[in-house]
Amino acid sequence: MNSLRGQIAVVTGAAQGLGYAIAKAYVAEGAKVALLDIRGEILQEVAAEFNRSGGDVLPITVDLSNANDTQAAIDTVLEHYGTPRILIHNAALLITRSMLEITLEQWQREVNIILQAAFILSKAVWKPMIDAGGGSIVYLSSGSGYKGFIEEVAYNPGKHGIEGLMKCLALEGKEFNIAVNCATPGAPINTPMSDSNYTDEQKTRWVDPVLLAPAFVFLAQQDGAGLTGHRVAARADGTWDAIDLL
Ligand SMILES: NC(=O)c1ccc[n+]([C@@H]2O[C@H](COP(=O)([O-])OP(=O)(O)OC[C@H]3O[C@@H](n4cnc5c(N)ncnc54)[C@H](O)[C@@H]3O)[C@@H](O)[C@H]2O)c1
């Protein structure tokens, strides 16, 4: 349980669901983990739980739809821990609304959490990772990153957007030894987001997101010479498969 010993990781959306499961796995593997989430109270409880188990974590309450607040949060991480080896941008918001219903403000909020935050966080760690000799960046994608779904007027283009950003940065990151990948749950997962959006039939098949965590430990260990430019589907049996998108 030492595969990430002493390494620094940033996990967004770490208060619950898949982000919580990823952060927990990283703490168990010995990483120091910055936990970013808008749900401050739950985040403090999660941080206390991780610290009780011997972890070294930094909880930061932040609204990732806000550019200035997102920048301030990652600046705090850099000041506190130094350069992260791993950035997992997992936070997202999915509120299904049709084109007739959605407002510009609602659209911007969802897209900003997914795509603008991916840019700001990656930009902030990019040069430090180059100076440190490499790193691994992962964006949480979805079937919505490559297929269309009705009433995902904001989430759909947000997830397509991070897949595009990933493809560009994977190419640019190669010479700097930085891996950039997208990951998607390869199994329906039991999280608060799924609870709001899954059908009863889907809920009969969903699995604990902790089962997907091994794929994220593997992704954390990648660099420009390893797996990069892929969409990785994390499976419930601890395995994963990857599609080359470059
Ligand atoms: N649940 C699924 O089946 C599923 C399927 C495909 C992809 N995904 C992706 O996996 C990731 C995790 O999903 P989940 O099911 O755990 O979701 P979730 O809603 O249970 O958790 C998301 C986390 O992001 C945080 N968050 C939301 N808005 C934020 C903001 N403005 N600022 C900071 N933090 C914010 C939430 O507080 C929460 O802790 C997401 O990127 C999602 O799109 C999930």
The ligand as a MOL file (V3000), in Angstrom:
LIG
                    3D

  0  0  0     0  0            999 V3000
M  V30 BEGIN CTAB
M  V30 COUNTS 44 48 0 0 0
M  V30 BEGIN ATOM
M  V30 1 N -22.0880 8.6420 -11.3680 0
M  V30 2 C -21.8470 8.0740 -12.5550 0
M  V30 3 O -22.3590 6.9950 -12.8620 0
M  V30 4 C -20.9370 8.7460 -13.5390 0
M  V30 5 C -20.9410 8.2960 -14.8720 0
M  V30 6 C -20.0730 8.9100 -15.7760 0
M  V30 7 C -19.2060 9.9030 -15.3650 0
M  V30 8 N -19.2300 10.3280 -14.0570 0 CHG=1
M  V30 9 C -18.3030 11.3920 -13.6690 0
M  V30 10 O -17.5790 10.9870 -12.5240 0
M  V30 11 C -17.3000 12.1310 -11.7070 0
M  V30 12 C -17.7720 11.9000 -10.2920 0
M  V30 13 O -19.1730 11.6610 -10.3210 0
M  V30 14 P -19.9990 11.2590 -9.0300 0
M  V30 15 O -21.0660 10.3500 -9.4910 0
M  V30 16 O -19.0940 10.8610 -7.9350 0 CHG=-1
M  V30 17 O -20.6860 12.6890 -8.7230 0
M  V30 18 P -21.2110 13.3220 -7.3460 0
M  V30 19 O -22.1980 14.3620 -7.7200 0
M  V30 20 O -21.6510 12.2450 -6.4280 0
M  V30 21 O -19.8870 14.0040 -6.7800 0
M  V30 22 C -19.3440 15.1340 -7.4230 0
M  V30 23 C -18.5780 15.9580 -6.4310 0
M  V30 24 O -18.2360 17.2020 -7.0780 0
M  V30 25 C -18.5160 18.2610 -6.1800 0
M  V30 26 N -18.8440 19.4990 -6.8710 0
M  V30 27 C -19.9470 19.7620 -7.6200 0
M  V30 28 N -19.9700 21.0430 -7.9910 0
M  V30 29 C -18.8350 21.6120 -7.4940 0
M  V30 30 C -18.3070 22.9140 -7.5370 0
M  V30 31 N -18.9580 23.9350 -8.1380 0
M  V30 32 N -17.1270 23.1470 -6.9420 0
M  V30 33 C -16.4780 22.1570 -6.2800 0
M  V30 34 N -16.9430 20.9020 -6.1900 0
M  V30 35 C -18.1210 20.6240 -6.7890 0
M  V30 36 C -19.7160 17.7740 -5.3740 0
M  V30 37 O -19.8740 18.5000 -4.1660 0
M  V30 38 C -19.3890 16.3050 -5.1890 0
M  V30 39 O -18.6350 16.0900 -4.0020 0
M  V30 40 C -17.9880 13.3280 -12.3900 0
M  V30 41 O -17.0510 14.0070 -13.1960 0
M  V30 42 C -19.0300 12.6680 -13.2680 0
M  V30 43 O -19.3560 13.4750 -14.3780 0
M  V30 44 C -20.0790 9.7750 -13.1420 0
M  V30 END ATOM
M  V30 BEGIN BOND
M  V30 1 1 1 2
M  V30 2 2 2 3
M  V30 3 1 2 4
M  V30 4 1 4 5
M  V30 5 2 4 44
M  V30 6 2 5 6
M  V30 7 1 6 7
M  V30 8 2 7 8
M  V30 9 1 8 9
M  V30 10 1 8 44
M  V30 11 1 9 10
M  V30 12 1 9 42
M  V30 13 1 10 11
M  V30 14 1 11 12
M  V30 15 1 11 40
M  V30 16 1 12 13
M  V30 17 1 13 14
M  V30 18 2 14 15
M  V30 19 1 14 16
M  V30 20 1 14 17
M  V30 21 1 17 18
M  V30 22 2 18 19
M  V30 23 1 18 20
M  V30 24 1 18 21
M  V30 25 1 21 22
M  V30 26 1 22 23
M  V30 27 1 23 24
M  V30 28 1 23 38
M  V30 29 1 24 25
M  V30 30 1 25 26
M  V30 31 1 25 36
M  V30 32 1 26 27
M  V30 33 1 26 35
M  V30 34 2 27 28
M  V30 35 1 28 29
M  V30 36 1 29 30
M  V30 37 2 29 35
M  V30 38 1 30 31
M  V30 39 2 30 32
M  V30 40 1 32 33
M  V30 41 2 33 34
M  V30 42 1 34 35
M  V30 43 1 36 37
M  V30 44 1 36 38
M  V30 45 1 38 39
M  V30 46 1 40 41
M  V30 47 1 40 42
M  V30 48 1 42 43
M  V30 END BOND
M  V30 END CTAB
M  END
